[in-house]
Amino acid sequence: MILNNKNNLLLCLCLTFMTAFNSIAQNHEQNAKEYFNQYLNNKDQFRLIARSLPTLEQCKTVFKDEYASIYFNFVSKIHEQINAEIEKIDYEEHVDCTIDLINTNDLKPGNNSYTGGMDEYMHVFNPNVIFYRLTYLFEDNSQSHDSIYKYFVNIDGDWLFFANPGIVFRK
């Protein structure tokens, strides 16, 4: 009888923790959606990206070892180009965004559909990094093709832009 009560207690604790973790994840997703819905046109999105590029130290939070430096060198080049590109793009107005969370702990070889191909180069990531993949939507609910690769990571309360790491690390 005591063993049964311990099992029931353990089951109740597990269910409580799972519910709490699920609630926290939904809260993070909702907070992200509220933040990114402030940028509902592509020019504002580019300006956000320009001021949200990570430092080398922030890249080390996301990427392992030498991969952080490799990615940071790539990001440094983006910074030089992005301000010139803002004025050249055709204006798009969006009405909403969707957010998909990708945790590096969930990456598995051959699971490319959910992760945008990140499984292919999962060896470059630190554990437990959550990427927020944004897709902006038009009024007819179709997706903006220019927003498919908008990945952000929240590091110490700052939203930082990480262009699709596959651009750098895909074989």
Helices and strands as residue ranges (DSSP letters): H 2-36, H 42-51, H 56-62, H 65-86, E 96-103, G 104-106, H 112-115, G 118-124, E 130-137, G 145-147, E 150-155, E 158-161, H 166-169
